[in-house]
Amino acid sequence: MHIGMVGLGRMGANMTTRLLRGGHQVVVYDRNPEAVARSASEGATGTGSLAELITALPSPRAVWIMVPSGKATDDTIAELCGSLAAGDTIVDGGNSNFRDSQSRAKDCRSKGIDFVDAGTSGGIWGLENGYCLMVGGDDAAVARVEPVFHTLAPPGGYAHVGSSGAGHFSKMVHNGIEYGMLAAYGEGFEILEKSEFPFDLHQLAQLWLHGSVVRSWLLELAETALRTDPTLRDVRGYVEDSGEGRWTVQAAFDENVPAPVITASLIARLVSRQDESFSAKVIAALRNEFGGHAVRHELENVVGAHPDGR
């Protein structure tokens, strides 16, 4: 089928390639002309604006957007709605908040335009392995775009999971689970690295891939990373988040669901961004005040130890 792709970053460009390989006709737009040119060199139809992209698509049109969540998505949808017609479909495959998706679906519906939220997982490996797609929206709207979903996903990797917002809600929780899994692997390997034993971390990661109950795709990726850089010397321990972990924790609060693992993993990411934690400084100072415990200063020298070690 014909499909428009707006946003040709790491995900959008690879998804375009997979769709082209699957026999679809893809019209693409990105603010970066070089990204458009790369997709065009693979067989996509390149355009220089959203208006041009819409003109290049036959009716009823389907446009998939892969742009950052929030304002960028709002602006893109608003501009598309200004040119699309009743019966056309917008698919948001980015990491949008599910409440935003519900609101956007309502706004689009008032104009006769269908809106589908597609939670998309697979990262840079999706090009070859396929993308896991959690799709929310009206039955008829989803059915119209299903040929694209089936091409992007591996067998069993696509499902229509519910009404508008359900796709992004399920992707949000998916990423919250991912936060906890990543934190567990990170903590485990740090315990190994700090232990008295000179473990070969790559050896253990590789070993655990065979028959272990903790084997997973994430462990496969850990094995690859440790094979390339056994001590992760070239990796800074700064961990970003794109929003879904925070939204998952908030949803847990809203539903009165205890989620200590996901919550703790989110907090750990925030800690990773501090060169020096002020709260840790306060704790160290207080321990020194009440118990004379040693305080480490900037040059790592230890001062202020209480003589009886309290």
Secondary structure, 3 states (H helix, E strand, C coil): CEEEEECCCHHHHHHHHHHHHCCCEEEEECCCHHHHHHHHHCCCEECCCHHHHHHHCCCCCEEEECCCCCHHHHHHHHHHHCCCCCCCEEEECCCCCHHHHHHHHHHHHHCCCEEEEEEEECHHHHHHHCCEEEEECCHHHHHHHHHHHHHHCCCCCEEEEECCCHHHHHHHHHHHHHHHHHHHHHHHHHHHHHCCCCCCHHHHHHHHCCCCCCCCHHHHHHHHHHHHCCCCCCCCCCCCCCCHHHHHHHHHHHCCCCCHHHHHHHHHHHHHCCCCCHHHHHHHHHHHHHHCCCEECCCCCEECCCCCCC
